Amino acid sequence: MRQYDRLPEERPQTPLLDQIAAPADLRELPLAELRTLADELRAYLLWCVAQTGGHFGAGLGVVELTVALHYAFETPDAALVWDVGHQTYPHKILTGRRDAMLTMRQQHGLAPFPMRSESSYDSFGVGHSSTSISAALGMALARQLAGRTEPVVAIIGDGAMTAGMAFEALNHAVHAGANLLVVLNDNAMSISPNVGGLSRYLARQQSHAQESPGVPGGLFEELGFSYTGPVDGHDLDALLTSLATVGAETGPRLLHVQTRKGRGYGPAESNPFGLHALTKIEVSGSNEPSPRGPKYCNLFGQWLLDTAERDARLVGITPAMREGSDMVAFSERFPQRYHDVAIAEQHALGLAAGLACDGAKPVVAIYSTFLQRAYDQLVHDIALQELDVTLALDRAGLVEDGPTHAGIFDLSFLRCIPNLLVMAPADENETRLLLNTAYAHRGPAAVRYPRGRGPGVEVTADQDIVEVGRGRRLRAGSKVALLGFGSRVYPALAAGENLDATVVDMRFVKPLDTSLIDDLAAHHQLLVTVEENVVAGGAGAGVLEHLASRGCSTPVLILGLSDDFPEHGDPEALLAAAGLDAAGIEAAVRSRLRWADLVERDPAE
């Protein structure tokens, strides 16, 4: 295997890979050529991700495994069910999408994760973790009912195996007696290094196997799985031999494969988190963004450190996103008050609830899209009991990775929960201000903020807080009032300048500043709400509900995301396409005003 220390600047020569239009072509190759194919596949992956950006280290680690799986099984009739989607770039390259890889994560281009509508080889759509065994089990049972015998294979990482859903599926697979193969891709990493008892168990298995080959996987065998492994996931001969063996067996069985994340690219092997994914890089090889203000996650990370210094009750919790949520410095400064619970979002909130019961003040840093997995715990365990838990919701709004990662539903599903404060800061300083407010509040509170950087406002809030449920006026105008929530406040302000509209930063989604809304409705002909959330049930719906309850007839135009799952692509372009940039907001308001004028002149129309 060739080892790379820098990314290829030119498209590598891949004569063997260029002959593979589909896995059927792969299966025509002699075994002796598979190593060359794997080397070319790795080189091509390095080059194309350098051009587009995207997930990186996980794909490098499964090059040989991907080749072996498509060689050993008659895909797509044999279903490969991948867990988490970021390891599937090699799979996409081998399944007829090689040339389209340069459109990855671009609007109308390839999705960064498996998508059933994109290819018959993508048997199950996935972006989050720990779903593969459940889905594969369902497919296996459906095939059994239909009298079909094509294999179903779930490929799950050891990080994803920590989630409760994976163990629920393992338990049921044995009970159902399903003809299911689980390939456990053990690389000691998810995005952050893996933690917990299962990670330690697998590490011991590797040690025992080195000392005494053939040691069985006791945990999985006790559950009722036939266990094979551990197998070197970069040794094609060993992989193919093992896949042939387990492929000939029936019932629930597990093949334990050991790989190295970032395999073949030195910087990624030594820094698997830093090169988990790449932004689009220049020929120089630099992957550093041009210097600007801090990212929202960095603002949270600094706030967490500062607050923990002042308050010994603060406990930080993350479900396996230490680096992404910028909790590294906190974990090093306060190791006894830091808990990475692995990919276990439900447990993260349940743990926070228990901590709050006994006087601690937990802060849960969690991506908006991942909070969806812990909704029951938020409702029953935290909000119902009015426990003092602060939720820092990162990546709220649109993101490049598309619908599985977009945080566009949280305002809707949070707003309906009793006892919960919901806040959306407009800029860097407000992020600090509202985090302070959430933490000071004696009860559950959520602050949602987007990925990336803000508009460049200096942070001066320090320990300041604001009155709960109070917005702020940014501009006085006439006729139209724009009510901005979170990331859409500044685009609304820009539109308001051209419209001579009143503009307010609502700050709070729950409770709404109803006195401010009433005053705006009394002195304007049109209220316009703007949010980076779906319209259905969102912040604008809350404004409309309040006005309806008061019998107010002032019209309300709600601007937000439509009743569709968003595409992947550049978030700013997606926001513009949705009419949520300054130009789109202005155009929507002018259109509504023209419509209103026409109706006023000629009701018959």
C-alpha positions as CSV (number, residue, x, y, z in Angstrom):
1,M,0.0,0.0,0.0
2,R,1.3,3.4,-0.9
3,Q,1.5,5.9,2.0
4,Y,0.7,9.5,1.3
5,D,2.0,12.5,3.2
6,R,0.2,15.1,1.2
7,L,-2.9,15.3,-0.9
8,P,-2.5,14.8,-4.7
9,E,-2.7,18.0,-6.6
10,E,-3.5,16.3,-9.9
11,R,-5.9,13.5,-10.7
12,P,-4.0,10.3,-10.1
13,Q,-3.6,7.6,-12.8
14,T,-6.2,4.9,-12.0
15,P,-6.4,2.6,-15.0
16,L,-7.8,-0.4,-13.1
17,L,-10.4,1.7,-11.2
18,D,-11.5,3.4,-14.4
19,Q,-12.7,0.0,-15.7
20,I,-15.1,-0.4,-12.8
21,A,-18.5,1.0,-13.7
22,A,-20.3,-1.2,-11.2
23,P,-19.4,-3.9,-8.6
24,A,-20.1,-6.6,-11.2
25,D,-16.9,-5.4,-13.0
26,L,-15.0,-5.6,-9.8
27,R,-16.1,-9.2,-9.3
28,E,-14.6,-10.1,-12.7
29,L,-11.1,-9.1,-11.6
30,P,-8.6,-11.8,-10.5
31,L,-7.8,-11.8,-6.8
32,A,-4.3,-10.7,-7.5
33,E,-5.5,-7.3,-8.9
34,L,-7.6,-6.3,-5.9
35,R,-4.7,-4.8,-4.0
36,T,-3.9,-2.6,-7.0
37,L,-7.5,-1.6,-7.2
38,A,-7.6,-0.7,-3.5
39,D,-4.5,1.4,-3.9
40,E,-6.0,3.3,-6.9
41,L,-9.3,3.7,-5.0
42,R,-7.5,5.3,-2.0
43,A,-5.5,7.6,-4.3
44,Y,-8.7,8.7,-6.1
45,L,-10.5,9.3,-2.8
46,L,-7.6,11.5,-1.6
47,W,-7.8,13.5,-4.7
48,C,-11.5,14.0,-5.2
49,V,-12.2,14.9,-1.5
50,A,-9.4,17.5,-1.7
51,Q,-11.3,19.1,-4.6
52,T,-14.8,19.1,-2.9
53,G,-14.3,18.8,0.8
54,G,-16.2,16.3,2.8
55,H,-15.7,13.3,5.1
56,F,-12.3,11.8,4.7
57,G,-10.7,9.7,7.4
58,A,-13.5,7.1,7.8
59,G,-13.5,6.4,4.1
60,L,-9.8,5.9,3.9
61,G,-10.1,3.3,6.7
62,V,-12.6,1.1,4.9
63,V,-11.1,1.0,1.4
64,E,-10.1,-2.6,1.6
65,L,-13.3,-3.6,3.5
66,T,-15.4,-1.9,0.8
67,V,-13.6,-3.7,-2.0
68,A,-13.9,-7.0,-0.2
69,L,-17.6,-6.6,0.5
70,H,-18.5,-5.8,-3.1
71,Y,-16.3,-8.7,-4.3
72,A,-17.7,-11.3,-1.8
73,F,-21.4,-10.4,-2.2
74,E,-23.6,-10.0,-5.3
75,T,-24.6,-6.4,-4.7
76,P,-27.0,-4.8,-5.0
77,D,-29.2,-7.9,-4.6
78,A,-27.1,-8.6,-1.5
79,A,-27.8,-5.5,0.6
80,L,-25.0,-3.6,2.3
81,V,-26.4,-1.4,5.1
82,W,-23.8,1.1,6.1
83,D,-23.9,2.8,9.5
84,V,-23.2,6.5,9.6
85,G,-22.8,7.7,6.1
86,H,-19.3,9.2,6.2
87,Q,-17.5,5.9,5.5
88,T,-19.3,5.3,2.2
89,Y,-17.3,7.5,-0.2
90,P,-15.3,4.4,-1.5
91,H,-18.7,2.6,-1.8
92,K,-20.0,5.4,-4.0
93,I,-16.9,5.4,-6.2
94,L,-17.3,1.7,-6.9
95,T,-21.0,1.8,-7.6
96,G,-21.1,4.0,-10.7
97,R,-20.6,7.4,-9.1
98,R,-16.9,7.8,-9.6
99,D,-17.0,10.8,-12.0
100,A,-19.8,12.5,-10.0
101,M,-17.7,12.6,-6.9
102,L,-16.6,16.1,-7.8
103,T,-20.2,17.2,-7.2
104,M,-20.2,16.0,-3.6
105,R,-22.2,18.2,-1.2
106,Q,-23.0,20.6,-4.0
107,Q,-26.6,21.6,-4.7
108,H,-28.0,19.0,-7.1
109,G,-24.8,17.0,-6.8
110,L,-24.0,13.7,-4.9
111,A,-25.2,13.4,-1.4
112,P,-22.5,13.0,1.3
113,F,-24.3,10.0,2.7
114,P,-26.1,6.9,1.3
115,M,-29.4,7.8,-0.3
116,R,-31.9,5.3,-1.6
117,S,-33.0,7.7,-4.4
118,E,-29.5,8.1,-5.6
119,S,-28.5,4.5,-6.2
120,S,-29.8,1.0,-6.0
121,Y,-26.6,0.1,-4.1
122,D,-27.6,2.5,-1.3
123,S,-30.0,0.1,0.4
124,F,-30.7,2.4,3.3
125,G,-30.4,6.1,3.8
126,V,-28.3,7.2,6.8
127,G,-26.6,10.2,8.2
128,H,-26.6,9.5,11.9
129,S,-25.3,6.4,13.7
130,S,-26.4,3.1,15.1
131,T,-29.3,2.5,12.7
132,S,-27.7,-0.2,10.5
133,I,-28.4,-3.4,12.5
134,S,-32.1,-2.4,13.0
135,A,-32.6,-1.6,9.3
136,A,-30.7,-4.7,8.1
137,L,-32.6,-6.9,10.5
138,G,-35.9,-5.6,9.0
139,M,-34.6,-6.3,5.5
140,A,-33.6,-9.8,6.5
141,L,-36.9,-10.6,8.1
142,A,-38.8,-9.2,5.0
143,R,-36.7,-11.4,2.7
144,Q,-37.4,-14.4,4.9
145,L,-41.2,-13.7,4.7
146,A,-40.8,-13.5,0.9
147,G,-38.8,-16.7,0.6
148,R,-35.7,-14.8,-0.6
149,T,-32.2,-15.8,0.4
150,E,-30.0,-12.8,-0.7
151,P,-27.7,-11.8,2.1
152,V,-28.1,-8.7,4.2
153,V,-24.9,-7.2,5.8
154,A,-24.8,-4.4,8.4
155,I,-21.5,-2.5,8.6
156,I,-21.3,-0.7,11.9
157,G,-18.4,1.1,13.6
158,D,-17.4,0.5,17.1
159,G,-18.3,4.0,18.0
160,A,-21.9,3.5,16.7
161,M,-22.1,0.2,18.6
162,T,-22.2,2.2,21.9
163,A,-25.8,3.5,21.2
164,G,-28.7,1.7,22.8
165,M,-30.4,1.2,19.4
166,A,-27.6,-1.0,18.2
167,F,-27.9,-3.3,21.3
168,E,-31.7,-3.3,21.0
169,A,-31.3,-4.6,17.4
170,L,-28.6,-7.2,18.4
171,N,-31.0,-8.5,21.1
172,H,-33.9,-8.8,18.7
173,A,-31.9,-10.3,15.9
174,V,-31.1,-13.3,18.1
175,H,-34.7,-13.6,19.3
176,A,-35.9,-13.5,15.6
177,G,-33.3,-15.9,14.4
178,A,-32.6,-13.7,11.5
179,N,-30.1,-14.6,8.7
180,L,-28.0,-11.5,9.3
181,L,-24.3,-10.7,9.1
182,V,-23.0,-7.8,11.2
183,V,-19.5,-6.5,10.3
184,L,-18.1,-4.6,13.2
185,N,-15.6,-2.0,11.9
186,D,-13.4,-1.5,14.9
187,N,-11.1,1.5,14.6
188,A,-11.3,3.0,18.2
189,M,-12.8,6.2,16.7
190,S,-16.1,7.7,16.0
191,I,-15.4,11.4,15.5
192,S,-13.8,11.8,18.8
193,P,-11.9,8.9,20.4
194,N,-14.3,6.2,21.6
195,V,-15.0,6.0,25.3
196,G,-16.6,3.5,27.7
197,G,-16.8,-0.1,28.5
198,L,-17.4,-1.5,25.0
199,S,-14.3,0.4,23.7
200,R,-12.2,-1.1,26.5
201,Y,-13.7,-4.6,25.8
202,L,-12.8,-4.4,22.1
203,A,-9.3,-3.2,23.0
204,R,-8.9,-6.2,25.3
205,Q,-10.1,-8.5,22.5
206,Q,-7.4,-7.2,20.2
207,S,-4.8,-7.8,22.9
208,H,-6.0,-11.3,23.6
209,A,-6.1,-12.1,19.9
210,Q,-2.4,-11.1,19.6
211,E,-1.4,-13.3,22.5
212,S,-3.7,-16.2,21.7
213,P,-5.2,-16.2,18.2
214,G,-8.8,-17.5,17.9
215,V,-10.0,-16.1,21.2
216,P,-13.8,-15.8,20.8
217,G,-15.8,-12.6,21.3
218,G,-17.5,-13.6,24.5
219,L,-19.8,-10.6,24.7
220,F,-21.4,-11.2,21.3
221,E,-21.4,-15.0,21.7
222,E,-23.2,-14.6,25.0
223,L,-25.8,-12.5,23.2
224,G,-26.3,-15.4,20.7
225,F,-24.2,-14.3,17.7
226,S,-21.7,-16.5,16.0
227,Y,-18.4,-14.5,16.3
228,T,-15.5,-14.4,13.9
229,G,-12.4,-12.3,14.4
230,P,-10.7,-10.0,15.0
231,V,-9.6,-9.8,11.4
232,D,-7.1,-7.2,9.9
233,G,-9.4,-4.9,7.9
234,H,-6.5,-3.9,5.6
235,D,-5.6,-7.4,4.6
236,L,-7.7,-8.3,1.6
237,D,-6.8,-12.0,1.7
238,A,-7.8,-12.3,5.3
239,L,-11.0,-10.3,4.7
240,L,-12.1,-12.3,1.7
241,T,-11.4,-15.6,3.5
242,S,-13.4,-14.5,6.5
243,L,-16.3,-13.1,4.4
244,A,-16.5,-16.4,2.5
245,T,-16.7,-18.3,5.8
246,V,-19.3,-16.2,7.4
247,G,-21.2,-15.7,4.2
248,A,-21.7,-19.5,4.0
249,E,-23.2,-19.6,7.5
250,T,-26.8,-18.7,8.5
251,G,-28.4,-17.1,11.5
252,P,-27.1,-14.0,13.4
253,R,-23.3,-13.7,13.1
254,L,-20.7,-11.0,13.6
255,L,-17.4,-10.5,11.9
256,H,-15.0,-8.3,13.9
257,V,-12.8,-6.3,11.6
258,Q,-10.0,-4.0,12.8
259,T,-9.1,-0.9,10.7
260,R,-7.3,2.4,11.0
261,K,-9.1,5.6,10.4
262,G,-7.3,7.7,7.8
263,R,-5.3,4.7,6.6
264,G,-2.8,5.5,3.9
265,Y,-2.6,9.3,4.5
266,G,-0.1,10.1,7.2
267,P,-1.6,13.3,8.6
268,A,-5.1,11.7,8.9
269,E,-3.6,8.6,10.7
270,S,-1.9,10.8,13.2
271,N,-4.8,13.2,13.6
272,P,-8.0,11.3,12.9
273,F,-10.2,13.9,14.4
274,G,-8.7,16.9,12.7
275,L,-9.0,15.1,9.3
276,H,-12.3,13.4,10.0
277,A,-13.5,15.8,7.3
278,L,-12.0,18.4,5.0
279,T,-13.1,21.8,3.8
280,K,-12.3,22.4,0.2
281,I,-8.5,22.9,0.1
282,E,-6.2,24.8,-2.3
283,V,-3.4,23.3,-4.3
284,S,-1.0,24.5,-1.5
285,G,-2.5,21.9,0.7
286,S,-3.6,24.4,3.4
287,N,-6.8,23.4,5.1
288,E,-6.9,26.5,7.4
289,P,-9.8,29.0,6.9
290,S,-8.9,32.6,6.4
291,P,-8.8,34.3,9.8
292,R,-12.2,35.8,10.9
293,G,-14.2,36.0,14.1
294,P,-14.8,33.0,16.3
295,K,-17.2,30.3,15.4
296,Y,-20.3,29.9,17.4
297,C,-19.0,26.6,18.8
298,N,-15.9,28.5,20.0
299,L,-18.0,31.1,21.7
300,F,-19.8,28.3,23.5
301,G,-16.5,26.7,24.5
302,Q,-15.1,29.9,26.0
303,W,-18.4,30.6,27.8
304,L,-18.3,27.0,29.2
305,L,-14.8,27.5,30.6
306,D,-15.5,30.9,32.0
307,T,-18.7,29.8,33.7
308,A,-17.1,26.6,35.1
309,E,-14.4,28.7,36.7
310,R,-17.0,30.7,38.6
311,D,-19.4,27.9,39.4
312,A,-18.2,24.5,40.7
313,R,-21.7,23.0,40.1
314,L,-21.3,23.2,36.3
315,V,-21.0,19.8,34.7
316,G,-20.4,19.5,30.9
317,I,-21.9,16.6,28.9
318,T,-21.5,15.7,25.2
319,P,-22.6,12.7,23.2
320,A,-19.3,12.0,21.5
321,M,-18.9,15.5,20.0
322,R,-16.1,16.9,22.3
323,E,-14.2,18.6,19.5
324,G,-17.2,19.6,17.3
325,S,-18.8,21.3,20.3
326,D,-15.4,22.8,21.4
327,M,-15.2,21.1,24.8
328,V,-11.6,20.0,24.6
329,A,-10.2,22.8,26.8
330,F,-13.1,22.2,29.3
331,S,-12.4,18.5,29.4
332,E,-8.7,19.1,30.1
333,R,-9.3,21.8,32.7
334,F,-12.2,20.1,34.5
335,P,-11.9,16.3,33.9
336,Q,-14.0,15.4,36.9
337,R,-16.8,17.6,35.7
338,Y,-16.8,16.5,32.0
339,H,-18.7,13.5,30.6
340,D,-18.4,12.2,27.1
341,V,-21.2,9.6,27.1
342,A,-20.4,8.2,23.6
343,I,-23.0,8.1,20.9
344,A,-25.9,7.9,23.4
345,E,-28.0,11.0,23.2
346,Q,-30.8,9.6,25.3
347,H,-28.4,8.8,28.1
348,A,-26.8,12.3,27.8
349,L,-30.1,13.9,28.7
350,G,-31.1,11.3,31.3
351,L,-27.7,11.8,32.9
352,A,-28.2,15.5,33.0
353,A,-31.6,15.0,34.6
354,G,-30.1,12.9,37.4
355,L,-27.2,15.4,38.0
356,A,-29.8,18.3,38.3
357,C,-31.8,16.3,40.8
358,D,-28.8,16.3,43.2
359,G,-27.8,19.9,42.9
360,A,-25.4,20.0,39.9
361,K,-25.9,22.4,37.0
362,P,-25.5,20.3,33.8
363,V,-24.8,21.8,30.4
364,V,-25.5,19.5,27.5
365,A,-23.7,20.4,24.3
366,I,-25.6,18.7,21.5
367,Y,-26.2,19.3,17.8
368,S,-29.8,20.2,17.0
369,T,-30.3,17.2,14.7
370,F,-29.0,14.8,17.4
371,L,-31.4,16.2,20.0
372,Q,-34.2,14.7,18.0
373,R,-33.0,11.3,19.3
374,A,-33.5,12.3,23.0
375,Y,-36.9,14.0,22.7
376,D,-38.6,11.7,25.2
377,Q,-35.9,12.3,27.8
378,L,-36.2,16.1,27.2
379,V,-40.0,16.0,27.7
380,H,-40.4,13.4,30.5
381,D,-37.2,13.5,32.4
382,I,-36.2,17.2,32.2
383,A,-39.1,19.5,31.3
384,L,-41.8,17.6,33.2
385,Q,-39.8,17.7,36.4
386,E,-38.6,21.3,35.7
387,L,-35.0,20.4,36.2
388,D,-32.2,22.9,35.9
389,V,-30.5,21.7,32.6
390,T,-29.0,24.0,30.0
391,L,-29.0,22.8,26.4
392,A,-26.5,24.3,24.0
393,L,-27.9,23.4,20.5
394,D,-25.2,23.6,17.9
395,R,-25.6,23.4,14.1
396,A,-29.1,24.8,14.3
397,G,-30.3,25.6,10.7
398,L,-29.1,24.5,7.3
399,V,-25.7,22.8,6.9
400,E,-23.7,21.5,3.9
401,D,-24.4,17.8,4.7
402,G,-28.1,18.0,3.9
403,P,-31.3,16.7,5.5
404,T,-29.9,14.2,7.9
405,H,-27.8,16.9,9.6
406,A,-29.9,20.0,9.1
407,G,-31.2,21.5,12.4
408,I,-34.4,22.9,11.0
409,F,-37.0,21.4,13.3
410,D,-35.9,22.3,16.8
411,L,-37.9,25.5,17.2
412,S,-41.0,23.5,16.3
413,F,-40.5,20.6,18.5
414,L,-39.1,22.6,21.4
415,R,-41.8,25.3,21.4
416,C,-44.5,22.9,22.3
417,I,-42.8,21.6,25.5
418,P,-44.0,23.2,28.8
419,N,-41.6,24.7,31.3
420,L,-38.8,25.1,28.6
421,L,-37.1,28.4,27.7
422,V,-36.1,28.5,24.0
423,M,-33.7,31.2,22.8
424,A,-32.1,32.1,19.4
425,P,-29.2,34.6,19.5
426,A,-28.6,36.9,16.5
427,D,-24.9,37.3,16.9
428,E,-21.7,36.6,18.8
429,N,-22.4,38.8,21.8
430,E,-26.0,37.7,22.1
431,T,-24.8,34.1,22.1
432,R,-22.9,34.8,25.3
433,L,-25.7,36.8,26.7
434,L,-28.4,34.2,26.2
435,L,-26.1,31.4,27.4
436,N,-25.7,33.4,30.6
437,T,-29.5,33.8,30.8
438,A,-30.1,30.1,30.2
439,Y,-27.7,29.1,32.9
440,A,-29.0,31.6,35.4
441,H,-32.6,30.4,34.8
442,R,-33.8,27.8,37.4
443,G,-35.2,25.3,35.0
444,P,-34.7,23.8,31.6
445,A,-33.5,26.2,28.9
446,A,-32.2,25.8,25.3
447,V,-30.0,28.2,23.3
448,R,-29.8,27.3,19.6
449,Y,-27.1,28.7,17.4
450,P,-25.9,27.9,13.8
451,R,-22.7,26.4,12.5
452,G,-19.9,28.7,11.4
453,R,-19.3,32.3,12.2
454,G,-21.6,35.2,13.1
455,P,-21.8,38.7,11.6
456,G,-18.7,40.0,13.5
457,V,-20.2,41.6,16.7
458,E,-17.7,42.1,19.5
459,V,-18.4,40.0,22.6
460,T,-18.9,42.2,25.6
461,A,-21.6,40.4,27.6
462,D,-19.3,38.7,30.1
463,Q,-21.7,37.7,32.9
464,D,-24.7,39.8,31.8
465,I,-28.2,38.4,31.4
466,V,-31.4,39.7,29.9
467,E,-35.0,39.7,31.1
468,V,-36.7,36.4,30.1
469,G,-39.1,36.9,27.2
470,R,-37.9,40.3,26.1
471,G,-36.8,41.2,22.6
472,R,-35.1,44.3,21.4
473,R,-35.8,46.9,18.7
474,L,-33.1,47.4,16.2
475,R,-34.8,49.8,13.8
476,A,-37.9,52.1,13.8
477,G,-39.9,52.2,10.5
478,S,-43.4,52.4,9.3
479,K,-46.1,50.1,7.7
480,V,-44.1,46.9,8.1
481,A,-42.4,45.3,11.1
482,L,-39.9,42.5,10.6
483,L,-39.6,40.1,13.6
484,G,-36.2,38.3,13.3
485,F,-35.3,35.1,15.1
486,G,-31.7,34.0,15.5
487,S,-29.5,33.9,12.4
488,R,-32.1,35.7,10.3
489,V,-32.1,38.9,12.4
490,Y,-29.3,40.6,10.4
491,P,-30.6,39.7,6.9
492,A,-34.0,41.1,8.1
493,L,-32.2,44.3,9.3
494,A,-30.6,44.7,5.8
495,A,-34.0,44.2,4.2
496,G,-35.6,46.6,6.6
497,E,-33.3,49.4,5.6
498,N,-34.5,49.1,2.0
499,L,-38.2,48.7,3.1
500,D,-38.1,51.4,5.8
501,A,-39.4,48.8,8.1
502,T,-39.3,48.4,11.8
503,V,-36.9,45.5,12.7
504,V,-36.8,43.7,16.1
505,D,-34.6,40.9,17.4
506,M,-37.1,38.6,19.2
507,R,-34.3,36.7,21.1
508,F,-36.9,34.4,22.7
509,V,-39.0,31.8,20.9
510,K,-40.5,30.7,24.2
511,P,-41.8,32.7,25.9
512,L,-42.4,35.2,23.2
513,D,-42.3,38.9,23.9
514,T,-46.1,39.2,23.6
515,S,-46.2,42.9,24.7
516,L,-43.7,43.8,21.9
517,I,-45.8,41.8,19.4
518,D,-49.0,43.5,20.5
519,D,-47.4,46.9,20.1
520,L,-46.0,46.1,16.7
521,A,-49.4,44.8,15.5
522,A,-51.1,48.0,16.7
523,H,-48.8,50.3,14.8
524,H,-48.0,48.5,11.6
525,Q,-50.0,47.1,8.7
526,L,-48.0,43.9,8.2
527,L,-45.9,41.8,10.6
528,V,-43.3,39.6,9.0
529,T,-41.5,36.8,10.9
530,V,-38.2,35.4,9.7
531,E,-36.6,32.2,11.0
532,E,-34.1,29.5,9.9
533,N,-36.6,26.7,10.8
534,V,-39.5,25.1,9.1
535,V,-42.6,27.2,9.0
536,A,-44.8,24.5,10.4
537,G,-45.0,25.0,14.2
538,G,-42.0,27.4,14.3
539,A,-41.5,30.8,15.8
540,G,-43.7,32.5,13.3
541,A,-46.5,30.1,14.1
542,G,-46.2,31.2,17.7
543,V,-46.6,34.8,16.8
544,L,-49.7,34.0,14.7
545,E,-51.1,31.9,17.5
546,H,-50.8,34.8,20.0
547,L,-52.4,37.3,17.7
548,A,-55.2,35.0,16.9
549,S,-55.9,34.4,20.6
550,R,-56.2,38.2,21.0
551,G,-58.5,38.6,18.1
552,C,-56.0,40.8,16.3
553,S,-56.5,41.1,12.6
554,T,-53.1,42.5,11.6
555,P,-51.8,40.3,8.8
556,V,-48.7,38.1,9.4
557,L,-46.3,36.9,6.7
558,I,-44.3,33.9,8.0
559,L,-40.9,33.4,6.3
560,G,-39.0,30.2,7.0
561,L,-38.2,26.9,5.4
562,S,-40.8,25.0,3.5
563,D,-42.4,21.7,4.2
564,D,-39.6,19.8,2.5
565,F,-36.3,18.2,3.5
566,P,-33.5,20.5,2.4
567,E,-30.9,19.6,-0.2
568,H,-27.2,19.3,0.6
569,G,-25.1,22.3,-0.5
570,D,-23.7,25.6,0.6
571,P,-25.9,26.9,3.4
572,E,-25.9,30.5,2.2
573,A,-27.0,29.4,-1.3
574,L,-29.7,27.2,0.2
575,L,-30.9,30.1,2.3
576,A,-31.0,32.4,-0.7
577,A,-32.9,29.8,-2.7
578,A,-35.4,29.6,0.2
579,G,-35.8,33.4,0.2
580,L,-34.3,33.8,3.6
581,D,-31.4,36.1,2.7
582,A,-31.8,39.9,2.7
583,A,-32.9,40.1,-1.0
584,G,-35.4,37.2,-0.6
585,I,-36.9,38.8,2.6
586,E,-37.3,42.1,0.8
587,A,-38.8,40.5,-2.3
588,A,-41.3,38.5,-0.2
589,V,-42.4,41.6,1.7
590,R,-42.8,43.7,-1.5
591,S,-44.8,41.0,-3.1
592,R,-47.1,40.7,-0.2
593,L,-47.6,44.5,-0.1
594,R,-48.4,44.6,-3.9
595,W,-50.9,41.8,-3.4
596,A,-52.5,43.6,-0.4
597,D,-52.8,46.8,-2.5
598,L,-54.5,45.0,-5.4
599,V,-57.0,43.4,-3.0
600,E,-57.8,46.8,-1.5
601,R,-58.4,48.4,-4.9
602,D,-60.5,45.6,-6.4
603,P,-61.9,43.0,-4.0
604,A,-63.5,41.1,-6.9
605,E,-60.0,40.2,-8.0
